[in-house]
Amino acid sequence: MSSLVKILALIAAAAFVAQAEAATDKIVCYFGSWSTYRNGNGKFSVENINPHLCTHLIYTFVGINGDGSINILDRWNEIDLGAMRRFNDLKKQNPKLKTLIAIGGWNEGSLIFTKVVSNDRLMENFANSALLFMQEHGFDGFDLDWEYPARRGGAATDKVNFSKMLKLFRKKFDETGKKYLLTAAVAGTGTAADLSYEVPALNEYLDFVNLMAYDFHGSYDGVTGQNAPLYPSNVDLSLEAKERCVQASVEAWLARGLSPEKLVLGMGVYGRTFTLSNQANNRVGAPVSNAGHQGPYTMEAGMMGYNEICEKILQGGWTEVWDEKQQVPYMYKGDQWVGYDNPKSIHIKVDYAKSLGLGGLMIWSVETDDFKGICGSKNPIQKEINSALDKSIPEEPEVPSTTQTPKPEPQPTQPPTTGTKCSQEGYMRDPTNCAVFYYCKKNGSYFIQSEFKCAGNLVFDLDKLVCNYPSLVNC
């Protein structure tokens, strides 16, 4: 090769890299709305979100009804307390911000999705309901988080029907003349992609694809493993094991036809925890007896938010190890082992995404970052992403200090004749069901009673005036 050819080749390569790095500009942030019910330093409301650290914010979750309509899962929080409205009001602070509503999630599974997409009438109703919901509540897009087509109670026909559904959604959204975003969260590995998706259809109809490149290992493996390693470990010897890392996932999706600029690389703001069988054996691939202890805020065995992890480190006694092979950290103390991401590993993943010209980065999720700055600067994970993308980092917004539940405005009704639970103004809990509570407002000689119900398995805490975990409430 002549010197001139070599020089031209180097210039072309440099231009490609520059173009690739410039293309990586999205920062997509999921928000778990149920975190408003967490305790202490884990309690997270919409007002804790810094709207300048993300380009796209996704509110999770709504569900799907059997007729294809949207199911609001926690109407008291979402509507009565205005969480969705307040979420979309964040655009007043950052006019460039785009907000999306996500449907599905792990708990939704596949059964209802499969029923709806298997019927043209129900699918049409689903698309219309999604569009109406965005218009009514002020969202800029709709995120399909079906976990997963043709799996977890789904049918083999889901794969084709998912593409059919995307085509219909795209048509409905485009007919409005407004650029509503259509996105999807998808499973990480190539094997999962082959089971659930026709990748070229996703590439054609979606604005971008959020790749859930985490949960590659957990206590269910029987051995310790990193939640989201960039590369395989020394103990990952089989083809199946080598598939469970970020690099393999990204390469698999690109090989199946997804355009790099549409692939948004997901990163977990949490870690997977394990209970070691033998404390002396604390390396990657060590045998485990069970999931690790639950964190004080997320309260789920087998996982901890990054905010919980950094607080554990602050408390002392943990040994931190940088996994050079997989480019992520892990830590251990006694029989507890945690594999997670920290700002250093997040920066490396951002650089990896930039090197391939991917469309951006995604995090699950904002409420498990160190949003109070207990371990140092507020939101270190989100700030590291912005820094790695050479974006300016604005000041954190002020958050109201009150933790009390905002009082709803009950609608006037006729004086009740029987059945009222109210004896004084304010909140009261149902005497027979701790998940049910009332807000009582005096109106002359009688009370106007508004009834609410806590989401999921939560119960109403009369001391804190919030829905709380049963173990923390005197019921």
C-alpha beads as a LAMMPS data file, in Angstrom:
LAMMPS data file: protein, C-alpha beads

475 atoms
474 bonds

1 atom types
1 bond types

-500.0 500.0 xlo xhi
-500.0 500.0 ylo yhi
-500.0 500.0 zlo zhi

Masses

1 110.0

Atoms # bond

1 1 1 0.000 0.000 0.000
2 1 1 1.391 3.406 -0.969
3 1 1 1.947 6.151 1.585
4 1 1 -0.835 8.220 0.006
5 1 1 -3.329 5.358 0.265
6 1 1 -2.349 4.785 3.886
7 1 1 -2.867 8.435 4.706
8 1 1 -6.262 8.506 2.992
9 1 1 -7.282 5.356 4.868
10 1 1 -6.295 6.910 8.194
11 1 1 -8.221 10.075 7.388
12 1 1 -11.312 8.046 6.454
13 1 1 -11.033 6.012 9.663
14 1 1 -10.670 9.140 11.756
15 1 1 -13.688 10.710 10.059
16 1 1 -15.741 7.586 10.751
17 1 1 -14.797 7.600 14.438
18 1 1 -15.596 11.316 14.753
19 1 1 -18.948 10.802 13.063
20 1 1 -19.694 7.774 15.262
21 1 1 -18.880 9.607 18.471
22 1 1 -21.012 12.586 17.466
23 1 1 -23.995 10.296 16.837
24 1 1 -24.125 9.050 20.445
25 1 1 -26.245 11.767 22.015
26 1 1 -29.359 10.298 23.665
27 1 1 -29.518 9.818 27.425
28 1 1 -32.685 7.839 28.109
29 1 1 -33.704 7.604 31.770
30 1 1 -36.380 5.312 33.136
31 1 1 -38.238 6.340 36.298
32 1 1 -39.904 3.749 38.563
33 1 1 -42.927 5.601 39.930
34 1 1 -43.382 3.175 42.855
35 1 1 -40.184 4.543 44.436
36 1 1 -42.334 7.263 45.988
37 1 1 -43.386 4.605 48.517
38 1 1 -39.844 3.798 49.643
39 1 1 -38.553 4.701 53.060
40 1 1 -35.983 7.107 54.418
41 1 1 -33.225 8.064 52.000
42 1 1 -34.763 5.821 49.339
43 1 1 -38.019 7.757 48.983
44 1 1 -37.988 9.302 45.508
45 1 1 -40.594 11.608 44.002
46 1 1 -40.881 13.244 40.592
47 1 1 -39.317 16.376 42.071
48 1 1 -36.088 14.439 42.748
49 1 1 -35.513 14.092 38.985
50 1 1 -32.971 16.467 37.454
51 1 1 -34.542 17.059 34.009
52 1 1 -31.268 18.390 32.597
53 1 1 -29.351 15.109 33.014
54 1 1 -31.489 13.183 30.494
55 1 1 -32.638 13.856 26.947
56 1 1 -35.573 11.433 27.318
57 1 1 -37.454 10.475 30.490
58 1 1 -39.662 7.389 30.559
59 1 1 -42.394 6.977 33.199
60 1 1 -43.032 3.383 34.298
61 1 1 -45.452 1.668 34.143
62 1 1 -49.000 1.488 32.875
63 1 1 -50.629 -1.842 32.131
64 1 1 -52.795 -3.222 29.362
65 1 1 -56.404 -4.402 29.676
66 1 1 -57.871 -7.325 27.794
67 1 1 -59.735 -5.000 25.435
68 1 1 -56.524 -3.188 24.473
69 1 1 -57.163 -0.126 26.618
70 1 1 -54.549 1.378 28.943
71 1 1 -54.682 0.336 32.597
72 1 1 -53.480 2.967 35.083
73 1 1 -51.961 0.792 37.789
74 1 1 -51.825 3.332 40.632
75 1 1 -54.497 5.932 40.029
76 1 1 -54.043 7.551 43.439
77 1 1 -50.387 8.379 42.767
78 1 1 -50.559 8.834 38.993
79 1 1 -53.759 10.907 38.788
80 1 1 -55.010 12.029 42.209
81 1 1 -51.570 13.154 43.367
82 1 1 -50.651 14.244 39.834
83 1 1 -47.417 12.269 39.431
84 1 1 -47.818 12.040 35.649
85 1 1 -48.705 15.709 35.345
86 1 1 -45.739 16.723 37.506
87 1 1 -43.509 14.406 35.469
88 1 1 -44.486 16.100 32.219
89 1 1 -44.163 19.514 33.859
90 1 1 -40.412 18.824 34.031
91 1 1 -40.364 19.972 30.401
92 1 1 -40.986 23.493 31.693
93 1 1 -37.518 23.337 33.281
94 1 1 -35.936 21.758 30.185
95 1 1 -37.896 22.511 26.992
96 1 1 -35.662 20.117 25.022
97 1 1 -36.668 17.159 27.208
98 1 1 -38.897 14.430 25.731
99 1 1 -41.152 12.366 27.988
100 1 1 -42.540 8.902 27.258
101 1 1 -44.931 6.540 29.008
102 1 1 -43.905 2.882 29.227
103 1 1 -46.347 0.006 29.185
104 1 1 -45.669 -3.470 30.513
105 1 1 -42.639 -4.351 32.597
106 1 1 -41.671 -7.659 34.151
107 1 1 -44.822 -8.022 36.266
108 1 1 -47.141 -7.600 33.284
109 1 1 -45.806 -10.668 31.476
110 1 1 -47.190 -11.712 28.081
111 1 1 -50.686 -13.141 28.472
112 1 1 -52.723 -9.981 27.812
113 1 1 -50.297 -8.643 25.207
114 1 1 -50.590 -11.928 23.297
115 1 1 -54.381 -11.784 23.393
116 1 1 -54.477 -8.184 22.139
117 1 1 -51.965 -8.486 19.279
118 1 1 -53.628 -11.703 18.065
119 1 1 -56.846 -9.825 17.277
120 1 1 -56.973 -7.005 14.724
121 1 1 -59.820 -5.196 16.495
122 1 1 -58.100 -5.317 19.880
123 1 1 -54.798 -4.241 18.342
124 1 1 -56.521 -1.268 16.721
125 1 1 -58.029 -0.343 20.080
126 1 1 -54.611 -0.646 21.719
127 1 1 -53.011 1.742 19.230
128 1 1 -55.865 4.237 19.573
129 1 1 -55.743 4.014 23.378
130 1 1 -51.982 4.606 23.407
131 1 1 -52.344 7.690 21.208
132 1 1 -55.229 9.075 23.274
133 1 1 -53.309 8.483 26.493
134 1 1 -50.289 10.449 25.258
135 1 1 -52.489 13.303 24.066
136 1 1 -54.494 13.428 27.299
137 1 1 -51.534 13.373 29.689
138 1 1 -48.926 15.297 27.693
139 1 1 -46.378 12.599 26.823
140 1 1 -44.189 12.833 23.722
141 1 1 -43.895 9.114 23.104
142 1 1 -44.885 5.553 23.931
143 1 1 -42.430 2.890 25.081
144 1 1 -43.382 -0.760 24.606
145 1 1 -41.844 -2.785 27.423
146 1 1 -43.369 -6.180 26.666
147 1 1 -41.255 -8.736 28.520
148 1 1 -41.220 -10.680 26.228
149 1 1 -43.002 -11.608 22.964
150 1 1 -43.272 -15.401 22.518
151 1 1 -42.047 -15.936 26.089
152 1 1 -43.389 -15.876 29.666
153 1 1 -46.905 -16.974 28.764
154 1 1 -46.828 -15.718 25.189
155 1 1 -47.315 -17.553 21.894
156 1 1 -45.016 -18.308 18.973
157 1 1 -47.137 -15.967 16.831
158 1 1 -46.109 -13.007 19.048
159 1 1 -42.937 -12.481 17.050
160 1 1 -44.783 -11.708 13.811
161 1 1 -47.646 -9.937 15.565
162 1 1 -45.246 -7.654 17.418
163 1 1 -43.980 -6.372 14.052
164 1 1 -47.559 -5.981 12.852
165 1 1 -48.387 -3.979 15.968
166 1 1 -45.381 -1.679 15.478
167 1 1 -46.446 -0.951 11.902
168 1 1 -49.950 -0.015 13.083
169 1 1 -48.658 2.178 15.904
170 1 1 -46.289 3.977 13.553
171 1 1 -49.107 4.649 11.106
172 1 1 -51.439 5.981 13.827
173 1 1 -48.772 8.214 15.339
174 1 1 -47.650 9.623 11.994
175 1 1 -51.218 10.400 10.902
176 1 1 -51.492 12.968 13.707
177 1 1 -48.890 15.160 12.033
178 1 1 -47.043 15.370 15.348
179 1 1 -43.771 13.528 15.854
180 1 1 -44.798 11.115 18.588
181 1 1 -41.936 8.812 19.545
182 1 1 -42.361 5.046 19.381
183 1 1 -39.742 3.013 21.233
184 1 1 -39.321 -0.412 22.806
185 1 1 -37.274 -1.999 25.557
186 1 1 -35.881 -5.329 24.368
187 1 1 -34.117 -8.358 25.822
188 1 1 -30.331 -8.373 25.766
189 1 1 -28.988 -11.532 24.178
190 1 1 -29.016 -12.673 20.566
191 1 1 -30.852 -15.852 21.535
192 1 1 -33.618 -13.793 23.149
193 1 1 -33.789 -11.546 20.086
194 1 1 -34.286 -14.565 17.808
195 1 1 -37.162 -15.821 19.968
196 1 1 -39.063 -12.557 20.261
197 1 1 -38.336 -10.056 17.494
198 1 1 -38.099 -9.513 13.756
199 1 1 -35.249 -7.042 14.071
200 1 1 -35.637 -5.367 10.632
201 1 1 -39.217 -4.411 11.583
202 1 1 -37.995 -2.804 14.809
203 1 1 -35.428 -0.950 12.780
204 1 1 -38.104 0.342 10.395
205 1 1 -40.868 1.394 12.777
206 1 1 -39.185 2.376 16.057
207 1 1 -37.434 5.682 16.717
208 1 1 -34.950 3.864 18.921
209 1 1 -34.531 0.594 20.791
210 1 1 -33.611 0.420 24.485
211 1 1 -31.363 -2.623 24.895
212 1 1 -31.675 -4.095 28.391
213 1 1 -28.026 -5.090 28.638
214 1 1 -28.142 -6.112 32.289
215 1 1 -29.466 -8.943 34.496
216 1 1 -27.006 -11.245 32.738
217 1 1 -26.264 -13.040 36.009
218 1 1 -28.048 -13.545 39.304
219 1 1 -28.294 -15.899 42.261
220 1 1 -30.391 -18.212 40.080
221 1 1 -27.120 -19.199 38.350
222 1 1 -25.878 -20.865 41.535
223 1 1 -22.588 -18.944 41.310
224 1 1 -21.523 -15.319 41.592
225 1 1 -21.610 -13.273 38.397
226 1 1 -21.643 -9.681 37.263
227 1 1 -24.988 -8.007 36.601
228 1 1 -23.802 -6.271 33.420
229 1 1 -20.236 -7.173 32.433
230 1 1 -18.848 -5.474 29.359
231 1 1 -16.924 -8.633 28.383
232 1 1 -17.111 -12.348 29.345
233 1 1 -15.248 -13.582 32.431
234 1 1 -12.574 -16.274 32.613
235 1 1 -15.201 -18.764 33.822
236 1 1 -17.567 -18.087 30.899
237 1 1 -16.461 -20.969 28.694
238 1 1 -19.614 -22.065 26.855
239 1 1 -21.175 -20.169 23.953
240 1 1 -24.270 -19.546 26.079
241 1 1 -22.179 -18.077 28.901
242 1 1 -20.141 -15.874 26.566
243 1 1 -23.384 -14.461 25.157
244 1 1 -24.269 -12.896 28.524
245 1 1 -22.307 -9.669 28.388
246 1 1 -22.745 -6.207 26.907
247 1 1 -20.335 -6.662 24.000
248 1 1 -21.966 -9.890 22.802
249 1 1 -25.459 -8.384 23.118
250 1 1 -24.660 -5.270 21.132
251 1 1 -22.877 -7.243 18.415
252 1 1 -25.788 -9.710 18.215
253 1 1 -28.380 -6.973 17.677
254 1 1 -26.275 -5.160 15.112
255 1 1 -25.636 -8.427 13.260
256 1 1 -29.400 -9.019 13.072
257 1 1 -30.036 -5.738 11.280
258 1 1 -30.537 -3.042 13.909
259 1 1 -28.947 0.228 12.833
260 1 1 -26.316 1.462 15.322
261 1 1 -27.942 4.894 15.548
262 1 1 -31.190 3.269 16.722
263 1 1 -29.567 1.123 19.401
264 1 1 -29.567 2.732 22.856
265 1 1 -27.334 0.805 25.247
266 1 1 -29.000 0.115 28.599
267 1 1 -27.032 0.226 31.840
268 1 1 -28.195 -0.790 35.311
269 1 1 -28.005 1.657 38.208
270 1 1 -28.050 -1.295 40.599
271 1 1 -26.241 -4.529 41.330
272 1 1 -27.018 -8.210 41.796
273 1 1 -26.343 -9.681 45.229
274 1 1 -25.421 -13.188 46.356
275 1 1 -24.923 -15.168 49.565
276 1 1 -21.669 -17.111 49.300
277 1 1 -21.588 -20.806 50.167
278 1 1 -18.035 -20.371 51.432
279 1 1 -16.835 -16.948 52.614
280 1 1 -13.261 -17.847 51.705
281 1 1 -14.258 -18.305 48.045
282 1 1 -15.343 -14.844 46.930
283 1 1 -14.299 -14.640 43.287
284 1 1 -16.404 -14.472 40.144
285 1 1 -17.943 -17.914 39.643
286 1 1 -17.916 -18.815 43.362
287 1 1 -20.755 -21.099 44.557
288 1 1 -23.679 -19.379 46.283
289 1 1 -26.384 -20.671 48.604
290 1 1 -28.981 -17.994 47.977
291 1 1 -29.724 -14.467 46.863
292 1 1 -27.991 -11.702 48.773
293 1 1 -29.613 -9.645 51.504
294 1 1 -32.150 -7.031 50.489
295 1 1 -31.306 -3.348 50.553
296 1 1 -32.992 -1.001 53.061
297 1 1 -34.913 0.902 50.360
298 1 1 -35.524 -1.449 47.425
299 1 1 -36.209 -4.326 49.842
300 1 1 -35.741 -7.040 47.231
301 1 1 -33.468 -9.998 47.919
302 1 1 -30.853 -10.453 45.204
303 1 1 -30.473 -6.811 44.184
304 1 1 -29.413 -3.421 45.554
305 1 1 -29.660 0.042 44.082
306 1 1 -26.426 1.926 43.530
307 1 1 -27.479 4.311 46.315
308 1 1 -27.710 1.347 48.694
309 1 1 -24.385 -0.066 47.489
310 1 1 -22.458 3.175 47.968
311 1 1 -23.942 3.574 51.454
312 1 1 -22.748 0.046 52.305
313 1 1 -19.245 1.020 51.175
314 1 1 -19.395 4.145 53.338
315 1 1 -20.309 2.039 56.372
316 1 1 -17.044 0.130 55.923
317 1 1 -15.917 -3.496 56.060
318 1 1 -16.422 -4.242 52.371
319 1 1 -13.615 -5.300 50.059
320 1 1 -13.917 -3.654 46.628
321 1 1 -12.415 -5.379 43.592
322 1 1 -12.046 -4.069 40.046
323 1 1 -12.783 -6.913 37.621
324 1 1 -10.196 -6.179 34.931
325 1 1 -11.459 -8.901 32.624
326 1 1 -15.086 -7.713 32.618
327 1 1 -14.452 -3.991 33.266
328 1 1 -16.881 -3.745 36.190
329 1 1 -16.450 -3.804 39.981
330 1 1 -17.638 -6.228 42.636
331 1 1 -17.426 -6.209 46.421
332 1 1 -17.791 -8.666 49.275
333 1 1 -18.137 -8.757 53.044
334 1 1 -18.575 -11.966 55.010
335 1 1 -20.910 -14.165 53.006
336 1 1 -22.345 -11.244 50.966
337 1 1 -21.190 -10.567 47.374
338 1 1 -22.356 -7.788 45.037
339 1 1 -21.619 -7.302 41.320
340 1 1 -22.555 -3.830 40.076
341 1 1 -21.680 -0.778 37.981
342 1 1 -20.031 2.369 39.316
343 1 1 -19.119 5.671 37.608
344 1 1 -15.844 4.199 36.306
345 1 1 -17.481 1.219 34.577
346 1 1 -20.316 3.426 33.307
347 1 1 -17.794 5.764 31.656
348 1 1 -16.126 2.795 29.949
349 1 1 -19.504 1.646 28.594
350 1 1 -20.266 5.122 27.278
351 1 1 -16.916 5.135 25.468
352 1 1 -17.760 1.700 24.056
353 1 1 -21.120 2.968 22.755
354 1 1 -19.436 6.009 21.196
355 1 1 -16.844 3.839 19.455
356 1 1 -19.650 1.974 17.639
357 1 1 -21.747 5.040 16.852
358 1 1 -24.688 3.825 18.933
359 1 1 -27.645 6.159 19.306
360 1 1 -27.215 6.725 23.017
361 1 1 -27.268 5.339 26.528
362 1 1 -30.173 4.275 28.722
363 1 1 -30.337 3.767 32.480
364 1 1 -32.603 1.706 34.639
365 1 1 -33.314 3.727 36.664
366 1 1 -32.981 7.253 38.084
367 1 1 -34.336 6.509 41.572
368 1 1 -31.453 4.165 42.466
369 1 1 -28.720 6.652 41.631
370 1 1 -27.280 8.419 44.700
371 1 1 -29.870 11.153 44.209
372 1 1 -29.360 12.649 47.677
373 1 1 -25.587 12.803 47.320
374 1 1 -25.034 10.825 50.521
375 1 1 -21.857 9.274 49.124
376 1 1 -20.614 12.474 47.446
377 1 1 -22.040 14.387 44.489
378 1 1 -25.728 13.936 43.678
379 1 1 -26.590 11.558 40.820
380 1 1 -23.018 10.378 40.141
381 1 1 -24.055 7.782 37.535
382 1 1 -26.098 10.229 35.486
383 1 1 -23.420 12.897 35.751
384 1 1 -20.748 10.446 34.609
385 1 1 -22.762 9.695 31.462
386 1 1 -23.100 13.411 30.715
387 1 1 -19.409 13.954 31.367
388 1 1 -18.416 11.071 29.072
389 1 1 -20.580 12.601 26.346
390 1 1 -19.019 16.040 26.941
391 1 1 -22.352 17.526 27.990
392 1 1 -22.542 20.376 30.471
393 1 1 -23.859 19.411 33.915
394 1 1 -26.286 21.920 35.462
395 1 1 -27.017 22.451 39.137
396 1 1 -29.328 20.048 40.922
397 1 1 -32.902 21.323 41.433
398 1 1 -34.134 22.103 44.918
399 1 1 -36.476 19.421 46.278
400 1 1 -39.219 20.220 48.816
401 1 1 -38.283 18.783 52.225
402 1 1 -41.763 17.618 53.158
403 1 1 -42.463 13.896 52.947
404 1 1 -46.190 14.131 53.584
405 1 1 -48.708 13.082 50.994
406 1 1 -50.299 16.026 49.125
407 1 1 -53.979 16.355 49.991
408 1 1 -56.388 15.640 47.122
409 1 1 -59.267 17.951 46.414
410 1 1 -62.412 15.853 46.889
411 1 1 -65.351 16.650 44.683
412 1 1 -68.498 17.958 46.415
413 1 1 -71.107 15.287 46.963
414 1 1 -74.483 15.054 48.609
415 1 1 -74.362 14.576 52.393
416 1 1 -73.834 10.844 53.004
417 1 1 -76.544 9.083 54.916
418 1 1 -74.649 5.951 55.930
419 1 1 -71.279 4.317 55.555
420 1 1 -68.927 7.269 56.123
421 1 1 -65.719 6.420 57.983
422 1 1 -64.891 10.035 58.771
423 1 1 -64.920 11.397 62.292
424 1 1 -62.448 14.274 61.815
425 1 1 -60.657 16.126 59.023
426 1 1 -57.558 14.577 57.490
427 1 1 -56.455 11.045 56.683
428 1 1 -58.026 7.946 58.191
429 1 1 -57.270 4.291 57.571
430 1 1 -59.971 1.710 57.018
431 1 1 -60.525 -0.255 60.249
432 1 1 -60.558 -3.624 58.470
433 1 1 -58.210 -3.134 55.485
434 1 1 -54.916 -1.320 56.055
435 1 1 -54.392 -0.823 52.298
436 1 1 -57.532 1.352 52.103
437 1 1 -57.568 4.889 53.474
438 1 1 -59.697 8.020 53.278
439 1 1 -59.218 11.750 53.115
440 1 1 -61.964 13.507 55.059
441 1 1 -62.929 17.135 54.493
442 1 1 -65.459 18.947 56.658
443 1 1 -68.301 20.492 54.693
444 1 1 -70.735 22.163 57.048
445 1 1 -72.395 19.526 59.191
446 1 1 -70.973 16.525 57.330
447 1 1 -67.743 15.146 55.840
448 1 1 -66.802 14.635 52.206
449 1 1 -64.996 11.291 52.083
450 1 1 -62.498 10.420 49.319
451 1 1 -61.412 6.784 49.254
452 1 1 -57.998 5.566 48.070
453 1 1 -56.141 2.259 47.946
454 1 1 -52.393 1.697 48.166
455 1 1 -50.747 0.050 45.174
456 1 1 -49.520 -3.538 45.185
457 1 1 -48.981 -5.032 48.634
458 1 1 -48.423 -1.691 50.364
459 1 1 -50.477 -0.448 53.331
460 1 1 -51.187 3.066 54.577
461 1 1 -48.805 4.440 57.199
462 1 1 -50.694 6.822 59.511
463 1 1 -47.472 8.197 60.983
464 1 1 -45.842 9.184 57.668
465 1 1 -49.067 9.617 55.661
466 1 1 -47.734 7.518 52.783
467 1 1 -48.233 4.005 51.466
468 1 1 -45.506 1.866 52.987
469 1 1 -44.212 -1.698 53.291
470 1 1 -46.339 -3.843 55.671
471 1 1 -43.304 -4.795 57.761
472 1 1 -42.752 -1.125 58.613
473 1 1 -46.350 -0.275 59.523
474 1 1 -48.294 -1.001 62.708
475 1 1 -51.393 -2.447 61.157

Bonds

1 1 1 2
2 1 2 3
3 1 3 4
4 1 4 5
5 1 5 6
6 1 6 7
7 1 7 8
8 1 8 9
9 1 9 10
10 1 10 11
11 1 11 12
12 1 12 13
13 1 13 14
14 1 14 15
15 1 15 16
16 1 16 17
17 1 17 18
18 1 18 19
19 1 19 20
20 1 20 21
21 1 21 22
22 1 22 23
23 1 23 24
24 1 24 25
25 1 25 26
26 1 26 27
27 1 27 28
28 1 28 29
29 1 29 30
30 1 30 31
31 1 31 32
32 1 32 33
33 1 33 34
34 1 34 35
35 1 35 36
36 1 36 37
37 1 37 38
38 1 38 39
39 1 39 40
40 1 40 41
41 1 41 42
42 1 42 43
43 1 43 44
44 1 44 45
45 1 45 46
46 1 46 47
47 1 47 48
48 1 48 49
49 1 49 50
50 1 50 51
51 1 51 52
52 1 52 53
53 1 53 54
54 1 54 55
55 1 55 56
56 1 56 57
57 1 57 58
58 1 58 59
59 1 59 60
60 1 60 61
61 1 61 62
62 1 62 63
63 1 63 64
64 1 64 65
65 1 65 66
66 1 66 67
67 1 67 68
68 1 68 69
69 1 69 70
70 1 70 71
71 1 71 72
72 1 72 73
73 1 73 74
74 1 74 75
75 1 75 76
76 1 76 77
77 1 77 78
78 1 78 79
79 1 79 80
80 1 80 81
81 1 81 82
82 1 82 83
83 1 83 84
84 1 84 85
85 1 85 86
86 1 86 87
87 1 87 88
88 1 88 89
89 1 89 90
90 1 90 91
91 1 91 92
92 1 92 93
93 1 93 94
94 1 94 95
95 1 95 96
96 1 96 97
97 1 97 98
98 1 98 99
99 1 99 100
100 1 100 101
101 1 101 102
102 1 102 103
103 1 103 104
104 1 104 105
105 1 105 106
106 1 106 107
107 1 107 108
108 1 108 109
109 1 109 110
110 1 110 111
111 1 111 112
112 1 112 113
113 1 113 114
114 1 114 115
115 1 115 116
116 1 116 117
117 1 117 118
118 1 118 119
119 1 119 120
120 1 120 121
121 1 121 122
122 1 122 123
123 1 123 124
124 1 124 125
125 1 125 126
126 1 126 127
127 1 127 128
128 1 128 129
129 1 129 130
130 1 130 131
131 1 131 132
132 1 132 133
133 1 133 134
134 1 134 135
135 1 135 136
136 1 136 137
137 1 137 138
138 1 138 139
139 1 139 140
140 1 140 141
141 1 141 142
142 1 142 143
143 1 143 144
144 1 144 145
145 1 145 146
146 1 146 147
147 1 147 148
148 1 148 149
149 1 149 150
150 1 150 151
151 1 151 152
152 1 152 153
153 1 153 154
154 1 154 155
155 1 155 156
156 1 156 157
157 1 157 158
158 1 158 159
159 1 159 160
160 1 160 161
161 1 161 162
162 1 162 163
163 1 163 164
164 1 164 165
165 1 165 166
166 1 166 167
167 1 167 168
168 1 168 169
169 1 169 170
170 1 170 171
171 1 171 172
172 1 172 173
173 1 173 174
174 1 174 175
175 1 175 176
176 1 176 177
177 1 177 178
178 1 178 179
179 1 179 180
180 1 180 181
181 1 181 182
182 1 182 183
183 1 183 184
184 1 184 185
185 1 185 186
186 1 186 187
187 1 187 188
188 1 188 189
189 1 189 190
190 1 190 191
191 1 191 192
192 1 192 193
193 1 193 194
194 1 194 195
195 1 195 196
196 1 196 197
197 1 197 198
198 1 198 199
199 1 199 200
200 1 200 201
201 1 201 202
202 1 202 203
203 1 203 204
204 1 204 205
205 1 205 206
206 1 206 207
207 1 207 208
208 1 208 209
209 1 209 210
210 1 210 211
211 1 211 212
212 1 212 213
213 1 213 214
214 1 214 215
215 1 215 216
216 1 216 217
217 1 217 218
218 1 218 219
219 1 219 220
220 1 220 221
221 1 221 222
222 1 222 223
223 1 223 224
224 1 224 225
225 1 225 226
226 1 226 227
227 1 227 228
228 1 228 229
229 1 229 230
230 1 230 231
231 1 231 232
232 1 232 233
233 1 233 234
234 1 234 235
235 1 235 236
236 1 236 237
237 1 237 238
238 1 238 239
239 1 239 240
240 1 240 241
241 1 241 242
242 1 242 243
243 1 243 244
244 1 244 245
245 1 245 246
246 1 246 247
247 1 247 248
248 1 248 249
249 1 249 250
250 1 250 251
251 1 251 252
252 1 252 253
253 1 253 254
254 1 254 255
255 1 255 256
256 1 256 257
257 1 257 258
258 1 258 259
259 1 259 260
260 1 260 261
261 1 261 262
262 1 262 263
263 1 263 264
264 1 264 265
265 1 265 266
266 1 266 267
267 1 267 268
268 1 268 269
269 1 269 270
270 1 270 271
271 1 271 272
272 1 272 273
273 1 273 274
274 1 274 275
275 1 275 276
276 1 276 277
277 1 277 278
278 1 278 279
279 1 279 280
280 1 280 281
281 1 281 282
282 1 282 283
283 1 283 284
284 1 284 285
285 1 285 286
286 1 286 287
287 1 287 288
288 1 288 289
289 1 289 290
290 1 290 291
291 1 291 292
292 1 292 293
293 1 293 294
294 1 294 295
295 1 295 296
296 1 296 297
297 1 297 298
298 1 298 299
299 1 299 300
300 1 300 301
301 1 301 302
302 1 302 303
303 1 303 304
304 1 304 305
305 1 305 306
306 1 306 307
307 1 307 308
308 1 308 309
309 1 309 310
310 1 310 311
311 1 311 312
312 1 312 313
313 1 313 314
314 1 314 315
315 1 315 316
316 1 316 317
317 1 317 318
318 1 318 319
319 1 319 320
320 1 320 321
321 1 321 322
322 1 322 323
323 1 323 324
324 1 324 325
325 1 325 326
326 1 326 327
327 1 327 328
328 1 328 329
329 1 329 330
330 1 330 331
331 1 331 332
332 1 332 333
333 1 333 334
334 1 334 335
335 1 335 336
336 1 336 337
337 1 337 338
338 1 338 339
339 1 339 340
340 1 340 341
341 1 341 342
342 1 342 343
343 1 343 344
344 1 344 345
345 1 345 346
346 1 346 347
347 1 347 348
348 1 348 349
349 1 349 350
350 1 350 351
351 1 351 352
352 1 352 353
353 1 353 354
354 1 354 355
355 1 355 356
356 1 356 357
357 1 357 358
358 1 358 359
359 1 359 360
360 1 360 361
361 1 361 362
362 1 362 363
363 1 363 364
364 1 364 365
365 1 365 366
366 1 366 367
367 1 367 368
368 1 368 369
369 1 369 370
370 1 370 371
371 1 371 372
372 1 372 373
373 1 373 374
374 1 374 375
375 1 375 376
376 1 376 377
377 1 377 378
378 1 378 379
379 1 379 380
380 1 380 381
381 1 381 382
382 1 382 383
383 1 383 384
384 1 384 385
385 1 385 386
386 1 386 387
387 1 387 388
388 1 388 389
389 1 389 390
390 1 390 391
391 1 391 392
392 1 392 393
393 1 393 394
394 1 394 395
395 1 395 396
396 1 396 397
397 1 397 398
398 1 398 399
399 1 399 400
400 1 400 401
401 1 401 402
402 1 402 403
403 1 403 404
404 1 404 405
405 1 405 406
406 1 406 407
407 1 407 408
408 1 408 409
409 1 409 410
410 1 410 411
411 1 411 412
412 1 412 413
413 1 413 414
414 1 414 415
415 1 415 416
416 1 416 417
417 1 417 418
418 1 418 419
419 1 419 420
420 1 420 421
421 1 421 422
422 1 422 423
423 1 423 424
424 1 424 425
425 1 425 426
426 1 426 427
427 1 427 428
428 1 428 429
429 1 429 430
430 1 430 431
431 1 431 432
432 1 432 433
433 1 433 434
434 1 434 435
435 1 435 436
436 1 436 437
437 1 437 438
438 1 438 439
439 1 439 440
440 1 440 441
441 1 441 442
442 1 442 443
443 1 443 444
444 1 444 445
445 1 445 446
446 1 446 447
447 1 447 448
448 1 448 449
449 1 449 450
450 1 450 451
451 1 451 452
452 1 452 453
453 1 453 454
454 1 454 455
455 1 455 456
456 1 456 457
457 1 457 458
458 1 458 459
459 1 459 460
460 1 460 461
461 1 461 462
462 1 462 463
463 1 463 464
464 1 464 465
465 1 465 466
466 1 466 467
467 1 467 468
468 1 468 469
469 1 469 470
470 1 470 471
471 1 471 472
472 1 472 473
473 1 473 474
474 1 474 475
